[in-house]
Amino acid sequence: MALGDSWPALRMCLLCGYIGCCDKSKNKHAREHFRQTGHPLIRPYKERGMDWVWCYVDEALLDPI
């Protein structure tokens, strides 16, 4: 928001709770968080009906936790 950007959806890191914008956004903060920390698992943040987990290492959807 500080950059004046908007995002289609937010993602939450399952290891530390970091909230970042999804890969459809301009800055892809969730993916950048993975690159910097190695934290591979994310899930949708406060999106109704979205119950999945994404693994950046495997580039795959996983069963929800």
Phi and psi in degrees as a GROMACS rama.xvg file:
@    title "Ramachandran Plot"
@    xaxis  label "Phi"
@    yaxis  label "Psi"
@TYPE xy
-62.0628  -28.0903  ALA-2
-82.7986  -7.16489  LEU-3
82.7647  11.0834  GLY-4
-89.7701  161.378  ASP-5
-116.467  171.503  SER-6
-144.603  148.158  TRP-7
-73.2591  -33.4483  PRO-8
-160.74  157.693  ALA-9
-110.777  151.543  LEU-10
-125.651  146.093  ARG-11
-116.211  129.883  MET-12
-69.6415  128.523  CYS-13
-79.4053  -9.20932  LEU-14
-92.425  -40.0539  LEU-15
-125.387  -9.31847  CYS-16
88.3692  2.68667  GLY-17
-56.4996  138.288  TYR-18
-110.696  125.053  ILE-19
-140.528  162.485  GLY-20
-75.0631  155.294  CYS-21
-76.8567  177.836  CYS-22
-70.0654  -14.9122  ASP-23
-82.2992  -8.07221  LYS-24
-86.1398  164.785  SER-25
-62.3349  -43.9449  LYS-26
-96.2402  -15.9953  ASN-27
49.5482  51.8867  LYS-28
-62.8184  -33.9976  HIS-29
-63.8045  -43.8711  ALA-30
-66.3956  -39.1115  ARG-31
-63.7331  -36.7899  GLU-32
-59.8649  -43.3858  HIS-33
-59.8453  -46.0768  PHE-34
-60.1641  -38.671  ARG-35
-80.2824  -32.0639  GLN-36
-110.223  -23.5526  THR-37
81.8302  3.73037  GLY-38
-72.8598  110.631  HIS-39
-90.596  -15.1183  PRO-40
-108.048  129.755  LEU-41
-132.122  163.006  ILE-42
-142.804  162.589  ARG-43
-61.1635  145.468  PRO-44
-105.789  112.335  TYR-45
54.1799  48.0742  LYS-46
-117.27  116.584  GLU-47
-61.0231  138.485  ARG-48
76.6292  -0.596744  GLY-49
-102.645  105.042  MET-50
-130.435  74.9715  ASP-51
-145.008  165.942  TRP-52
-128.546  136.3  VAL-53
-112.041  136.442  TRP-54
-109.887  117.19  CYS-55
-68.1774  -32.5567  TYR-56
-63.9847  -48.6072  VAL-57
-89.8828  -8.90996  ASP-58
50.6071  52.892  GLU-59
-146.717  151.414  ALA-60
-79.9412  139.631  LEU-61
-117.157  162.18  LEU-62
-62.5897  143.271  ASP-63
-59.9369  150.457  PRO-64
